[in-house]
């Protein structure tokens, strides 16, 4: 007899069966995910990568130490003794090193890696000789390990980074510009400054070096590289010769990142009260005591077409040369064509002042002085501390140019007077 077997389990409807398959698939997927996460965590704990690591060539002595610094303010960038030490490491015999105590932040922060110099503090930075600079700024962001390489004696100059972010690429490019400009204009140069005869040559070389960094800062789309360039322009925070640059940087970054604390500090530096009269400003009127004993309004002395406000002193060697070789010929050529020169002397000795003006032929144009040396109300009003200096004004007293000297001044006046 044939006996038919029947399935005694409760049959599953097609609708319920579909849900059973989906649930099993989901459970399996969750198990796989948990397994993958556990394996990843285990691998990470066994072989944790250094956050900032690299290799330093030429570390002949054992125990070469490196520091990781965090500037807390804009003024701390590229400044000795201000950066906060947040980590240190000793270079291994094979030259490798690593930092792991880095800021845990999603926001990008500027750090500086520095090699310890004998007898110096951990946060000492070599800024006088760029070829020997012992530090390099980098931008750190959590979750993005950095690997670098360099040489112990030329740390900044030879610094490189594997697969840098765009902002770190910009910092490396800035480093290269800085090193090249230093080699071109300042490295190995010695100027005779005891008698002031080569002061202008030195100032011109410094300005050429600064201009390379200024051009970078004006063109980069990244805040931190721009601010590093700004600090490298003058680690002493002296922007008297390039104040318009500070104003441009403030105007740029307060539009892009107005709430960044360093942008606010930058804009504080660029306030008018902290800077000399700028190109484009109307030069302030001032009642000046003249060498003739008169007191005259500066505005009343303006030329019909052009006026040079010249700041000088009888004891300033390059000023005296400028009187004889530059201003004298300019006066003779263009005074009858609408050019005026008004000179202001940083003098305390009236006889010496008058004798120098007469000897140089500078008594041909108006001479003024409060005879208070460099502690004078006029210089305080226009916020100038360094001479030789000059301001070139149009017939309305608007500043067209500043601190143009030598043949450059002759050519500037010549070209302007043609118009």
C-alpha positions in Angstrom: 0.0 0.0 0.0 1.3 3.3 -0.9 1.2 5.8 2.0 1.5 9.5 1.2 3.7 11.5 3.7 2.4 14.9 4.7 4.6 17.8 6.0 3.3 18.4 9.5 5.0 21.8 9.8 2.8 24.8 9.3 3.1 26.0 5.8 4.4 29.6 5.3 2.5 31.9 3.2 4.4 33.5 0.4 4.1 36.9 2.1 5.5 35.7 5.4 8.3 33.8 3.7 9.6 37.0 2.0 9.9 38.7 5.4 11.8 35.7 6.8 14.4 35.9 4.0 14.9 39.7 4.5 15.4 39.3 8.2 18.0 36.6 7.8 19.9 38.8 5.3 19.8 41.8 7.6 21.2 39.7 10.6 24.0 38.3 8.4 24.9 41.8 7.2 25.0 43.2 10.8 27.3 40.3 11.8 29.6 41.0 8.9 29.8 44.7 9.8 30.5 44.0 13.5 33.2 41.5 12.4 34.8 44.0 10.1 34.8 46.7 12.8 36.4 44.4 15.4 39.1 43.3 12.9 39.9 46.9 12.0 40.1 48.0 15.7 42.3 45.1 16.5 44.7 45.9 13.6 44.8 49.5 14.6 45.6 48.7 18.2 48.4 46.4 17.2 50.0 48.8 14.7 48.9 52.4 15.5 50.4 54.8 13.0 52.3 57.9 14.2 50.2 61.1 13.6 53.2 63.1 12.5 56.3 61.1 11.5 59.2 61.3 9.2 62.9 60.9 8.7 65.7 63.4 9.5 69.0 63.0 7.6 72.3 64.0 8.9 71.6 63.5 12.6 75.1 62.4 13.5 74.8 62.8 17.2 72.6 60.6 19.3 69.7 62.2 21.1 68.8 64.9 18.6 65.5 66.3 19.9 62.6 67.7 18.0 59.7 69.7 19.3 56.1 70.3 18.1 55.0 73.8 18.8 51.5 75.4 18.6 51.4 79.2 18.1 48.4 80.5 20.2 48.3 84.0 18.6 49.3 85.5 15.2 52.4 87.1 16.8 53.6 83.7 18.0 54.0 82.4 14.4 57.7 82.3 13.4 58.7 84.0 16.7 61.1 82.6 19.2 60.0 81.8 22.8 56.2 82.2 22.1 55.1 78.9 20.6 53.6 76.5 23.1 55.5 73.1 23.2 52.9 70.4 22.9 55.1 67.4 22.2 58.7 66.3 21.9 60.6 63.4 20.4 64.1 62.0 20.1 65.3 61.1 16.7 66.1 57.4 16.4 69.5 56.2 15.2 68.1 55.5 11.7 66.8 59.1 11.5 63.1 58.3 12.0 60.9 60.2 14.5 57.3 60.6 15.3 54.9 62.9 17.2 51.6 61.6 18.6 50.5 64.3 21.0 48.8 66.4 18.4 45.6 68.5 18.8 42.4 66.5 18.6 40.4 68.9 16.5 38.5 68.7 13.3 39.5 72.3 12.5 42.8 72.8 10.8 45.4 74.3 13.1 48.9 75.7 12.4 51.8 73.9 14.1 55.6 74.3 13.9 58.1 71.5 13.9 61.4 72.6 15.3 64.8 71.0 15.8 66.4 71.7 19.2 69.5 73.9 18.9 72.4 73.5 21.5 71.9 75.8 24.5 68.6 77.2 23.2 65.1 76.9 24.6 62.8 74.3 23.0 60.7 77.0 21.3 63.7 78.9 20.0 63.3 79.5 16.2 66.2 80.6 14.0 64.8 83.5 11.9 68.0 85.6 11.2 69.5 83.2 8.7 66.8 81.5 6.7 69.3 79.0 5.2 69.8 77.6 8.7 66.1 78.0 9.8 65.4 75.1 12.3 61.6 75.1 12.0 58.8 74.6 9.5 55.1 75.5 9.8 52.6 72.9 8.9 48.8 72.7 9.0 47.4 69.8 11.0 43.9 68.3 10.9 42.8 65.3 12.9 42.6 62.1 11.0 45.2 63.1 8.4 48.6 61.7 9.4 51.6 63.5 8.0 54.9 62.1 6.9 57.8 64.4 6.3 61.5 64.3 5.6 64.3 66.8 5.9 68.0 67.4 6.8 69.2 68.4 10.3 71.4 71.3 9.3 69.0 72.8 6.7 65.6 71.8 8.2 63.3 74.3 6.6 65.3 74.6 3.3 65.2 70.8 2.7 61.8 70.1 4.2 59.4 68.0 2.1 56.1 66.2 2.8 54.5 63.0 1.3 51.1 63.6 -0.4 50.5 67.0 1.3 47.1 68.6 1.4 46.5 71.6 -0.8 47.1 74.0 2.1 50.3 72.2 3.1 51.4 72.3 -0.6 51.0 76.1 -0.3 53.2 76.2 2.8 55.9 74.2 1.1 55.7 76.5 -1.9 56.0 79.5 0.4 59.0 77.9 2.1 60.7 77.6 -1.3 59.9 81.2 -2.2 61.3 82.3 1.2 64.5 80.4 0.8 65.0 81.5 -2.8 64.3 85.2 -2.0 66.7 85.1 1.0 69.5 83.6 -1.2 68.9 86.2 -3.9 68.8 89.4 -1.8 70.1 88.8 1.7 72.3 85.7 2.1 76.0 86.6 2.6 75.4 90.3 2.2 77.3 92.7 4.5 76.5 96.5 4.4 78.6 99.3 5.9 76.2 100.8 8.4 78.5 102.5 10.8 78.5 105.7 8.8 75.1 104.9 7.2 76.5 105.0 3.7 75.0 101.7 2.7 71.7 101.9 4.6 69.6 102.5 1.6 71.2 99.5 -0.2 70.3 97.3 2.7 66.7 98.7 2.9 66.3 98.1 -0.8 67.5 94.5 -0.5 65.1 93.8 2.4 62.2 95.3 0.5 63.0 93.0 -2.5 63.0 90.0 -0.2 59.7 91.1 1.4 58.1 91.7 -1.9 58.4 88.0 -2.9 56.6 87.0 0.3 54.0 89.8 -0.1 53.2 88.7 -3.6 52.6 85.2 -2.3 50.4 86.4 0.5 48.4 88.5 -1.9 47.7 85.6 -4.3 47.2 82.5 -2.1 43.7 81.3 -1.4 44.6 79.8 1.9 44.5 81.7 5.2 47.3 80.0 7.1 49.9 80.3 4.4 49.0 83.9 3.9 49.4 84.6 7.6 52.8 82.8 7.7 54.0 84.9 4.8 52.8 88.0 6.6 54.8 87.0 9.7 57.9 86.2 7.6 57.7 89.6 6.0 58.6 91.0 9.4 59.0 88.6 12.4 59.6 91.8 14.4 56.1 93.1 13.6 57.6 96.2 11.9 55.5 97.0 8.8 56.3 100.7 8.6 57.7 100.4 5.1 54.9 98.1 3.8 51.7 99.1 5.7 49.5 98.9 2.6 50.3 95.2 2.5 48.8 94.7 6.0 45.7 96.6 5.0 45.2 94.5 1.9 45.5 91.3 3.9 43.0 92.5 6.5 40.5 93.5 3.8 40.9 90.1 2.1 40.5 87.8 5.1 37.9 89.7 7.0 35.6 89.0 4.0 36.5 85.3 3.9 37.0 84.4 7.5 35.9 87.3 9.7 35.5 85.3 12.9 38.9 83.7 12.9 40.8 85.1 15.9 44.0 85.6 13.9 42.2 87.6 11.3 40.9 89.9 14.0 44.5 90.2 15.3 45.7 91.0 11.8 43.1 93.7 11.3 44.1 95.2 14.7 47.6 95.5 13.4 46.4 97.2 10.3 44.3 99.9 12.0 45.3 103.5 10.8 46.5 104.4 14.3 49.1 101.7 14.1 50.4 102.6 10.6 52.0 105.5 8.7 50.0 107.6 6.3 49.0 105.3 3.5 49.1 105.7 -0.3 45.7 107.1 -1.3 45.3 109.0 2.0 45.2 112.8 2.1 48.4 113.9 3.9 47.4 115.7 7.1 47.8 119.4 7.3 50.2 120.6 10.0 51.6 124.0 11.1 55.4 123.6 10.9 58.1 125.8 12.4 60.3 126.8 9.5 64.1 127.4 9.3 63.2 131.0 8.6 61.4 131.3 12.0 58.0 131.4 10.3 55.3 129.0 11.2 53.5 127.8 8.0 50.7 125.4 7.2 51.9 122.4 5.2 48.8 122.6 3.0 49.8 126.1 2.0 53.2 124.9 0.8 51.8 122.3 -1.7 53.1 122.6 -5.3 50.8 123.3 -8.2 51.4 119.8 -9.5 53.5 117.7 -7.2 55.0 117.9 -3.7 57.7 115.8 -2.1 57.6 115.7 1.7 61.2 114.7 2.6 62.1 113.5 6.1 65.8 113.8 6.8 68.5 114.8 9.4 71.9 116.4 9.3 73.4 113.3 10.9 71.9 110.9 8.3 74.5 110.0 5.7 72.1 108.7 3.0 69.8 111.7 3.6 72.7 114.0 2.8 73.6 112.2 -0.3 69.9 112.3 -1.4 69.9 116.1 -0.9 72.9 116.7 -3.1 72.5 114.0 -5.8 68.8 113.6 -6.1 66.6 116.3 -4.6 68.8 119.2 -5.8 68.7 118.2 -9.5 64.9 117.5 -9.2 64.3 120.9 -7.7 66.4 122.6 -10.4 64.6 120.8 -13.2 61.0 120.9 -12.1 60.4 123.6 -9.5 59.3 126.1 -12.1 57.0 123.5 -13.6 54.9 123.0 -10.4 57.0 120.8 -8.2 57.6 121.6 -4.5 59.8 120.0 -1.9 59.1 120.5 1.8 61.8 119.0 4.1 61.4 118.2 7.7 64.5 117.6 9.8 64.8 115.4 12.9 67.1 117.9 14.5 68.0 119.1 18.0 71.0 121.2 17.1 69.8 124.3 15.1 73.3 125.4 13.9 74.2 121.9 12.6 70.8 121.7 10.8 71.2 125.0 9.1 74.9 124.3 8.1 73.9 120.9 6.6 71.0 122.4 4.6 73.3 125.1 3.3 76.1 122.8 2.5 73.9 120.4 0.6 72.0 123.1 -1.3 68.8 121.9 0.5 68.1 125.5 1.8 66.7 126.2 -1.7 63.4 124.5 -0.7 61.4 125.0 2.5 62.9 123.5 5.6 61.1 122.8 8.9 61.9 121.2 12.2 60.6 121.3 15.8 64.2 120.9 17.0 63.1 118.0 19.2 65.1 115.2 17.6 63.0 112.2 16.8 60.6 113.0 19.6 58.6 115.3 17.4 54.8 115.9 17.1 55.0 115.9 13.3 56.4 112.4 13.1 53.9 111.2 15.7 51.1 112.6 13.7 52.1 110.8 10.5 53.3 107.7 12.5 56.8 107.5 11.0 59.9 106.3 13.0 62.5 105.6 10.2 64.4 107.9 7.9 65.2 108.6 5.1 61.5 108.6 4.2 59.3 110.6 1.8 55.8 111.1 0.7 54.9 112.2 -2.8 51.6 114.2 -3.0 49.5 115.5 -5.8 48.2 119.0 -5.9 45.4 118.1 -3.5 47.7 116.6 -1.0 46.8 112.9 -1.8 49.7 110.5 -1.3 50.6 109.0 -4.7 53.7 107.1 -3.6 56.1 106.7 -0.6 59.7 106.0 0.1 60.9 106.3 -3.5 64.6 107.2 -3.4 67.6 107.6 -5.7 67.3 107.2 -9.4 63.9 105.6 -8.9 62.7 108.9 -7.5 64.2 110.8 -10.4 62.5 108.6 -12.9 59.2 108.7 -11.0 59.1 112.5 -11.0 60.1 112.7 -14.6 57.3 110.3 -15.8 54.7 112.1 -13.7 55.7 115.6 -14.8 55.3 114.5 -18.4 51.6 114.1 -17.9 
